[in-house]
Amino acid sequence: MKLFTRGDWEGFFAAFINNLVQLLILAPLCMVVLGFSPKLIFGTILPGVAISFLVGNLFYAWQALKLAEKEGRDDVCALPYGISTPGLFAHIFLVMLPAKLLAIEQGLPDPERVAWQAGLVATFAGGLVEFSMSFFAARIRSITPRAAMLATLGGVGLGFLGLGFLFQSFASPVVGMATIALVFLAYFGKVQFIGRLPATLIVLVVGTALCWLTGLAPVVNSDVSPWAEVGFHFPKVVLLDLIPALAEGHILPYLSVIIPISFLGVLASLQNIESAAAAGDDYPVKPSLITNGLGTIAASFCGSPFPTSIYIGHPAWKSLGARAGYSVLNGVFLTLVCLTGTMSVLTWAIPAEAGLAIILWIGIIITSQAFEVTDRKHMVAMVVGLMPGLAAWTMLVIKASMNSVSAVVEKGPALTEAVLNQAHNSGAFIGGGFALEQGFLYSAMIWAAVVVYIIDREFKRAAFWSLTGAILSILGLMHSYQLTGNDSIIHLPLIQLFSGNTPELSALFPAWEYAAGYLLVAVLLFVTPWITTPEPPSADS
């Protein structure tokens, strides 16, 4: 297989724009939410991102070439790699923002630096979890039905990438509808534009032009020139910030976020490896995940507070004809963008709306693949597995809406027990949504696997998966949540044992009812062969 093909250029533009949109979201969030200075973002954080990007993308390109050589094929597509989107939002809103607020409350002189250091600690710890789990992940994959893996991924694709960006696109219809039509023409209609230019490049150029015409650009209007940060920024080793942050115990308050997010990162990477296998590229799990974990650790050493991941989209890139070269190009060009400070200009000039249609298309492809490669008899399991992801995305929208309304009417915190009870009394059972939201990747995979094994009449295996749900629930890694006034976050009181703060025994297991429910389901599944009579096979089975 050649390193570069024509399809690699098309795949590169699609992958580059996907990663660029992430960075277009990352930089403004760090500025507005965390108060980070442009010097910290463009001079330290993004060069740290560049190191993890480059090393990871080069490895996965090499891995694709080795797989092609081993199997004698020329159609192997490298695993996509970049910043973990769930990790990005979790680290900003659940680690760094609380750390900043706590530092302000304690009167510390530089709360923004404390927030950044907390992010470094979370990224380092998450990388260690990912690295350690790589030695067990192949076993997890071997006992998990493909339908359960792909249904979980489909829920993310349909909710967070599909509906999420569809809403945002239709909020700016001139830009959104035009770019969606271009994407559909290029990728569903298989049309070739004049000049044989890559479709993704055309989408970004047209989208950016429409953003300027409709007033969506420039993104940031300020007295500071967007060119101020342009210049080469050498990556920095920030161990002098990371080591004291670890020694001062910054990690303890955020273990309840770091542990589940890291586990979910491993699980998402596993699901993406399975997605690649379903598309014909079966990569070894251990080296893939080891590189992923080391990439996250390297990011923390070099100043990036954001974890990396084998991310969603392999079937989409492969359908474009991308092979190994797109990964090399993606790593090199994103590294140049991050090291030269040009991201500050791009953030100013290109609104995220210009490239949203590309991400919407990725969500559609991931969801459709889940159905295409699944046995027809397991289709109902696919639908069941989609639901928790859709529920998690729905709750994200509901919470954002409730907080916005609360801020306008000034009636106090939007998410409290009183509000929850009122919603339940009105028939809106958002408490169930909050419970589904926490650890939704786990619950999606568990319920899809249970349905697969019920269909296959392997009731003991179905019971095993339900028992897994009971264990995760009693540990608080699934369905356990607490309301903070403006959010619902995972609740892990067991973590407090490590910090010397021991809660009441009754409060140690807040999701015990869900654990009891899973345990009851497991018992029911286990005794099913003794309490039922097998039906004769139908004529069409």
C-alpha positions in Angstrom: 0.0 0.0 0.0 1.3 3.4 -0.9 1.7 6.0 1.9 -0.2 8.7 -0.1 -3.2 8.3 -2.4 -5.7 10.8 -3.8 -8.2 9.6 -1.2 -5.7 10.6 1.5 -6.0 14.2 0.5 -9.8 14.0 0.7 -9.6 12.2 4.1 -7.0 14.7 5.3 -9.2 17.7 4.7 -12.2 15.9 6.4 -10.1 14.9 9.4 -8.3 18.3 9.6 -11.6 20.2 9.6 -13.0 17.9 12.2 -10.0 18.5 14.5 -10.0 22.2 13.6 -13.6 22.6 14.7 -12.6 21.0 18.0 -9.8 23.6 18.4 -12.1 26.4 17.4 -14.3 25.3 20.3 -11.4 24.7 22.7 -9.7 28.1 22.4 -12.8 30.3 23.1 -13.9 28.1 26.0 -10.5 28.4 27.6 -10.6 32.2 27.2 -14.3 32.8 28.2 -15.0 30.1 30.8 -11.6 29.7 32.4 -10.1 33.2 31.8 -6.9 31.7 30.3 -4.6 34.3 28.6 -3.9 34.0 24.9 -0.2 33.4 25.9 -1.1 30.3 27.9 -3.5 29.0 25.3 -1.4 29.6 22.1 2.0 29.5 23.7 1.8 26.5 26.0 -1.5 24.5 25.7 -1.7 24.2 21.9 2.0 23.3 21.5 1.4 20.5 24.0 -1.6 19.4 21.9 0.7 19.4 18.9 3.1 16.9 20.4 0.4 14.4 21.2 -1.2 14.9 17.8 2.0 14.3 15.8 3.3 11.3 17.7 -0.1 9.6 17.7 -1.0 10.2 14.1 2.4 9.0 12.9 2.1 5.8 14.9 -1.4 5.0 13.6 -0.2 5.7 10.0 2.7 3.3 10.5 0.3 0.8 12.1 -1.9 0.9 9.0 1.0 0.3 6.7 2.1 -2.7 8.7 -1.5 -4.2 8.7 -1.6 -3.7 4.9 1.7 -5.4 4.5 0.6 -8.3 6.7 -2.7 -8.9 5.0 -1.5 -8.0 1.4 -4.2 -5.3 1.0 -4.1 -1.7 -0.3 -7.3 -0.4 1.2 -6.3 -0.2 4.9 -7.3 3.0 6.6 -5.5 4.3 9.7 -7.3 4.8 13.0 -8.3 8.5 13.5 -6.7 10.2 16.5 -7.1 13.5 18.2 -8.4 15.3 21.3 -11.1 13.4 23.2 -14.3 15.5 22.8 -16.0 14.2 26.0 -12.7 14.7 27.8 -12.4 18.2 26.5 -15.7 19.3 28.0 -15.3 17.2 31.2 -11.9 18.7 31.9 -13.1 22.3 31.3 -16.4 22.2 33.2 -15.9 19.5 35.7 -12.2 19.8 36.6 -10.6 23.2 35.7 -13.6 25.4 36.3 -14.3 24.0 39.8 -10.6 24.3 40.6 -10.6 27.9 39.5 -13.7 28.7 41.6 -12.1 27.0 44.6 -8.9 28.9 44.2 -10.9 32.2 44.1 -12.8 31.2 47.2 -9.5 30.5 49.0 -8.0 33.8 47.9 -5.1 32.2 45.9 -3.2 34.8 43.8 -3.4 33.0 40.3 -6.7 31.0 40.1 -6.3 30.5 36.3 -2.9 28.8 36.8 -4.4 26.5 39.5 -7.2 25.6 37.0 -4.6 24.8 34.3 -2.6 22.7 36.8 -5.7 20.7 37.8 -6.3 20.0 34.1 -2.7 18.7 33.8 -3.2 16.4 36.7 -6.5 15.1 35.3 -4.8 14.5 31.9 -1.8 12.7 33.4 -4.0 10.5 35.6 -6.3 9.7 32.7 -3.4 8.7 30.6 -2.2 6.3 33.3 -5.7 4.7 33.4 -5.8 4.3 29.6 -2.3 2.8 29.5 -3.1 0.3 32.3 -6.4 -0.7 30.8 -4.7 -1.5 27.5 -3.5 -4.8 28.9 -7.1 -6.0 29.6 -9.0 -4.3 26.8 -8.7 -7.1 24.3 -10.5 -9.5 26.7 -13.3 -6.9 27.1 -13.6 -6.7 23.4 -13.7 -10.5 23.0 -16.6 -11.0 25.3 -18.7 -8.0 24.0 -21.1 -8.5 21.1 -20.3 -6.3 18.1 -23.9 -5.0 18.2 -23.3 -3.7 21.7 -20.1 -1.9 20.8 -21.5 -0.3 17.6 -24.9 0.6 19.1 -23.1 2.5 21.8 -21.1 4.4 19.2 -24.2 4.9 17.1 -25.9 6.7 20.0 -23.0 9.1 20.3 -23.0 9.6 16.5 -26.8 10.2 16.3 -27.0 12.4 19.4 -23.8 14.4 20.1 -22.5 14.5 16.5 -25.8 14.2 14.6 -28.7 16.0 16.3 -26.3 18.2 18.3 -24.7 19.8 15.2 -27.9 19.6 13.2 -29.5 21.9 15.8 -26.6 24.3 15.6 -26.6 24.2 11.8 -30.3 25.1 11.6 -29.7 27.9 14.1 -27.8 29.6 11.3 -29.7 28.3 8.3 -28.0 30.2 5.5 -24.6 28.7 6.4 -25.9 25.4 7.9 -28.3 24.3 5.1 -25.9 25.3 2.3 -22.9 23.4 3.8 -25.1 20.4 4.6 -26.3 20.3 1.0 -22.7 20.4 -0.2 -21.7 17.5 2.1 -24.7 15.4 1.0 -23.9 16.1 -2.7 -20.2 15.1 -2.3 -20.5 12.1 0.1 -23.9 10.7 -0.6 -24.3 11.8 -4.2 -20.6 11.0 -5.0 -20.4 14.1 -7.3 -17.0 15.5 -8.3 -16.7 19.3 -8.1 -15.0 21.3 -10.9 -11.3 21.2 -10.6 -11.4 18.0 -8.6 -10.9 20.0 -5.4 -11.5 18.1 -2.2 -15.1 18.4 -1.1 -14.2 19.2 2.5 -12.1 22.1 1.4 -15.0 23.5 -0.7 -17.3 23.1 2.3 -15.0 25.0 4.6 -14.3 27.8 2.1 -18.0 28.2 1.2 -19.0 28.0 4.9 -16.5 30.6 6.0 -17.5 33.0 3.2 -21.2 32.7 4.2 -20.3 33.2 7.8 -18.6 36.5 6.9 -21.5 37.5 4.7 -24.1 36.8 7.5 -22.2 38.4 10.3 -21.0 35.2 12.1 -17.4 36.2 11.6 -15.2 37.5 12.9 -15.7 35.3 16.0 -13.9 37.5 18.6 -14.1 41.3 18.4 -11.5 42.8 20.7 -8.7 45.4 20.8 -6.1 42.6 20.7 -5.0 41.7 17.2 -5.6 38.1 16.2 -2.1 38.2 14.7 -0.5 39.0 18.1 0.2 35.3 18.9 1.5 34.4 15.5 5.1 33.1 15.7 6.8 29.8 16.5 6.0 28.5 20.0 8.4 25.7 21.1 6.7 23.0 23.2 7.5 23.2 26.9 8.1 20.5 29.4 5.9 21.6 32.4 6.9 19.0 35.0 7.6 21.9 37.4 3.9 22.7 37.3 2.7 19.1 37.1 4.7 17.6 40.0 3.8 20.2 42.6 0.1 19.9 41.5 0.3 16.2 42.1 2.1 16.6 45.4 -0.4 19.2 46.7 -3.4 16.8 46.3 -5.1 18.5 43.4 -6.0 15.1 42.1 -8.2 14.0 45.0 -11.2 16.3 44.5 -11.5 15.4 40.9 -11.1 11.6 41.0 -14.8 11.2 40.7 -14.5 12.9 37.3 -11.1 11.6 36.2 -11.8 7.9 36.8 -15.1 7.5 34.9 -14.0 9.8 32.1 -10.8 7.8 31.7 -12.7 4.5 31.7 -15.1 5.9 29.2 -12.2 7.0 27.1 -10.9 3.5 27.0 -14.3 2.1 26.2 -14.9 4.7 23.4 -11.5 3.8 21.9 -12.4 0.1 22.1 -15.6 0.8 20.3 -13.8 2.8 17.6 -11.4 -0.1 17.1 -14.4 -2.4 16.7 -15.9 0.0 14.2 -12.7 -0.2 12.2 -12.8 -4.0 12.4 -16.4 -3.9 11.1 -15.1 -1.8 8.1 -12.4 -4.5 7.4 -9.4 -3.1 9.3 -8.9 -5.3 12.4 -6.2 -3.6 14.5 -4.5 -5.2 17.5 -6.0 -3.7 20.7 -3.0 -3.5 23.1 -0.6 -1.4 21.0 -3.4 0.8 19.8 -4.5 1.6 23.4 -0.9 1.8 24.8 -0.1 4.6 22.2 -3.3 6.3 23.1 -2.5 6.3 26.8 1.1 7.4 26.2 -0.1 10.2 24.0 -2.3 11.5 26.8 0.5 11.4 29.3 2.8 13.2 26.8 0.2 15.9 26.4 0.2 16.5 30.2 4.0 16.6 30.3 4.0 19.3 27.5 1.3 21.6 28.9 -2.0 20.3 27.4 -4.7 19.7 29.9 -6.8 17.7 27.4 -6.7 13.9 26.9 -6.3 12.3 23.5 -8.3 9.5 22.0 -8.8 7.1 19.1 -11.9 8.8 18.0 -15.0 8.3 16.0 -15.0 8.4 12.2 -12.9 5.6 10.7 -15.6 4.3 8.4 -16.2 7.9 7.1 -12.5 8.4 6.3 -12.2 5.0 4.7 -15.3 5.7 2.5 -13.4 8.7 1.1 -10.5 6.5 0.1 -8.2 7.6 2.9 -5.4 5.1 3.8 -2.3 5.9 5.9 -1.2 9.2 4.4 -4.2 11.2 5.7 -3.1 10.5 9.2 0.5 11.7 8.5 -0.9 14.9 6.9 -3.4 15.4 9.7 -0.6 15.2 12.3 1.9 17.4 10.5 -0.5 20.2 9.5 -2.3 20.4 12.9 1.2 20.5 14.5 2.1 23.4 12.3 -1.1 25.2 13.2 -0.6 24.7 16.9 3.1 25.5 17.0 3.0 28.7 14.9 0.2 30.5 16.7 -1.9 30.7 13.6 -4.8 29.1 15.5 -5.4 32.5 17.0 -6.1 33.9 13.5 -8.2 30.9 12.5 -10.2 31.2 15.7 -10.9 34.8 14.8 -11.7 34.2 11.1 -13.5 30.8 11.0 -16.7 30.2 13.1 -17.3 26.6 14.0 -20.5 26.8 11.9 -18.4 26.7 8.7 -17.4 23.0 9.3 -20.3 21.6 11.3 -21.8 19.8 8.3 -18.7 17.6 8.2 -19.2 16.5 11.7 -22.9 15.9 11.1 -21.9 13.6 8.2 -19.5 11.7 10.4 -22.4 11.1 12.9 -24.7 9.8 10.1 -22.0 7.4 8.8 -21.2 6.0 12.2 -24.9 5.4 13.0 -25.6 3.8 9.6 -22.6 1.6 9.8 -23.9 0.2 13.1 -26.9 -1.1 11.3 -25.1 -2.2 8.1 -22.8 -4.7 9.8 -25.1 -6.1 12.4 -27.1 -9.3 12.0 -30.7 -8.5 11.2 -32.0 -10.4 14.2 -30.0 -8.1 16.5 -31.5 -4.9 15.1 -33.7 -4.4 18.1 -30.6 -4.6 20.3 -29.1 -1.8 18.1 -32.1 0.4 18.8 -31.9 -0.3 22.6 -28.2 0.6 22.5 -28.9 3.9 20.8 -31.2 5.2 23.5 -28.8 6.0 26.4 -26.6 8.1 24.1 -29.7 10.0 22.8 -30.8 10.4 26.4 -27.4 11.8 27.5 -27.5 14.4 24.6 -31.1 15.3 25.4 -30.2 16.0 29.1 -27.3 18.2 27.9 -29.8 20.3 26.0 -32.4 20.3 28.8 -29.8 21.4 31.4 -28.4 24.2 29.1 -32.0 25.4 28.5 -32.9 25.4 32.2 -29.8 27.3 33.2 -30.4 29.9 30.5 -34.0 30.5 31.6 -33.0 30.6 35.2 -30.3 33.2 34.5 -32.9 35.4 32.7 -35.7 35.2 35.3 -33.2 35.3 38.2 -35.1 32.7 40.2 -32.0 31.0 41.6 -30.3 27.7 40.6 -32.0 25.8 37.9 -31.1 22.2 39.0 -32.1 21.5 42.6 -34.1 18.7 44.3 -37.2 21.0 44.4 -37.0 21.6 40.6 -36.5 17.9 40.1 -39.6 17.0 42.2 -41.6 19.6 40.4 -40.6 18.2 37.0 -41.6 14.7 38.1 -44.9 15.9 39.3 -45.6 17.4 35.9 -44.7 14.1 34.1 -41.2 15.1 33.0 -39.1 12.5 34.6 -35.8 14.2 34.2 -34.3 12.4 37.2 -34.3 9.2 35.1 -32.5 11.2 32.3 -29.9 12.4 34.8 -29.3 8.8 35.9 -29.0 7.5 32.3 -26.7 10.4 31.5 -24.0 9.3 34.0 -22.0 6.4 32.5 -24.3 6.2 29.4 -21.6 4.4 27.4 -21.6 1.7 30.0 -25.4 1.4 30.2 -25.8 1.5 26.4 -23.3 -1.4 25.9 -24.8 -3.4 28.8 -28.4 -3.2 27.7 -27.6 -3.9 24.1 -25.5 -6.9 25.1 -28.3 -8.2 27.3 -30.8 -7.9 24.4 -28.4 -9.7 22.0 -28.0 -12.6 24.4 -31.7 -12.8 25.1 -32.3 -13.0 21.4 -29.7 -15.7 21.1 -31.2 -17.5 24.2 -27.8 -17.3 26.0 -29.4 -16.3 29.2 -26.4 -16.9 31.5 -24.3 -14.5 29.4 -27.1 -11.9 29.5 -27.2 -12.3 33.3 -23.4 -11.7 33.4 -23.9 -8.4 31.7 -26.6 -7.4 34.1 -24.4 -8.3 37.0 -21.7 -6.0 35.5 -24.3 -3.2 35.5 -24.9 -3.9 39.2 -21.2 -3.7 40.0 -20.7 -0.4 38.1 -23.8 1.0 39.7 -22.8 0.1 43.3 -19.4 1.7 42.7 -21.1 4.8 41.5 -19.6 4.7 38.0 -23.1 4.5 36.4 -26.4 6.1 37.2 -25.0 7.9 40.3 -25.5 11.7 40.0 -25.7 14.8 42.2 -27.1 18.2 41.4 -24.8 21.2 41.8 -27.4 23.9 41.1 -26.4 24.3 37.4 -25.4 20.8 36.4 -25.9 17.1 37.2 -22.5 15.4 37.6 -21.4 11.9 38.5 -21.4 11.2 42.3 -18.7 9.0 43.7 -18.8 9.3 47.5 -16.5 6.2 47.7 -13.7 8.5 46.5 -14.0 10.6 49.6 -12.6 7.6 51.6 -9.2 8.4 49.9 -9.3 12.0 51.0 -10.1 11.1 54.6 -13.7 12.4 54.5 -15.9 9.5 55.3 -19.6 10.0 54.6 -22.4 8.2 56.3 -22.7 4.5 55.3 -26.1 5.1 53.7 -24.6 7.8 51.5 -21.7 5.7 50.2 -23.8 4.0 47.6 -26.2 6.6 46.1 -27.1 4.4 43.1 -27.9 1.3 45.2 -31.4 1.1 43.8 -30.1 0.8 40.3 -27.6 -1.9 41.5 -30.5 -3.7 43.0 -32.4 -3.5 39.8 -29.6 -4.9 37.7 -29.2 -7.7 40.3 -32.9 -8.6 40.1 -32.6 -8.6 36.3 -29.6 -10.9 36.5 -31.5 -13.4 38.8 -34.4 -13.3 36.4 -32.2 -14.0 33.4 -30.4 -16.8 35.2 -33.6 -18.7 36.1 -35.3 -18.1 32.8 -34.5 -21.6 31.4 -36.4 -23.1 34.4 -39.4 -20.8 34.3 -40.1 -20.8 30.6 -40.7 -23.2 27.8 -38.8 -22.8 24.6 -41.0 -21.8 21.6 -40.7 -23.8 18.4 -38.7 -22.0 15.7 -40.8 -19.8 13.4 -41.1 -20.6 9.7 -38.9 -17.7 8.7 -36.1 -18.2 11.3 
